[in-house]
């Protein structure tokens, strides 16, 4: 079956399947003007899925990363993509403000409703109880 007219994309935050894209314009042969196949199973934007939208209403999403394994310029990318440890947690706004310091940090987190945090910091704070292995998979620690 030809799947160049459809793609299932993933949520930037949780990585789960998010929404289905369908080609909307076709040529006279019935072929899509844009091949959506390469977008299948990929993150294409920073729009949260419904589940992450709900989490963001409840608090700030903390995404664990490993800065040592991340590309040094990941923060400058259009879709920032540091090496993720797999840790995903949600923290209430007031707890976030008590734990994290720095006006720029707090401003960003409250505005965007998420924050990348070094996995080691999440473990030290007791937010997660795992450490990441060499490939970024969580292990009991």
FENWOGI-V904734 format. One record per backbone hydrogen bond with DSSP energy under -0.5 kcal/mol. CO is the residue of the C=O (numbers start at 0). NH is the residue of the N-H. E is the energy in kcal/mol with one decimal. If there is no record, write none. Layout:
BEGIN
co	nh	e
CO	NH	E
CO	NH	E
END
This chain:
BEGIN
co	nh	e
2	5	-1.0
3	35	-2.9
4	22	-2.7
6	8	-0.6
6	20	-3.5
7	40	-3.6
8	17	-3.3
8	18	-0.8
10	14	-1.3
15	10	-2.7
18	8	-2.6
20	6	-1.9
24	32	-2.4
26	29	-1.7
30	26	-3.0
33	35	-0.7
35	38	-1.6
35	39	-0.6
36	39	-1.5
38	41	-1.8
41	9	-2.4
41	43	-0.5
45	47	-0.5
48	52	-2.4
49	53	-2.1
50	54	-2.1
51	55	-2.7
52	56	-1.3
53	57	-1.2
54	58	-1.8
59	90	-2.3
60	62	-0.6
60	114	-2.1
61	63	-0.6
61	88	-2.1
62	116	-2.7
63	84	-2.2
63	85	-0.7
64	66	-0.6
64	118	-3.0
65	68	-1.1
65	69	-0.8
70	73	-2.0
72	75	-1.7
73	76	-1.1
76	79	-0.5
77	79	-0.6
81	83	-0.7
82	65	-2.6
86	63	-2.2
88	61	-3.8
90	59	-3.1
91	95	-2.5
92	96	-2.4
93	97	-1.5
94	98	-2.0
95	99	-3.0
101	105	-2.4
102	106	-2.9
103	107	-2.3
104	108	-2.5
105	109	-2.6
106	110	-2.1
107	111	-3.1
108	112	-2.0
112	60	-2.3
114	62	-2.6
116	64	-2.1
117	120	-0.9
117	121	-1.6
118	122	-2.1
119	123	-2.6
120	124	-2.3
121	126	-1.9
121	127	-1.3
122	125	-1.1
128	140	-1.3
130	138	-2.2
132	135	-1.8
136	132	-2.4
138	130	-1.6
END
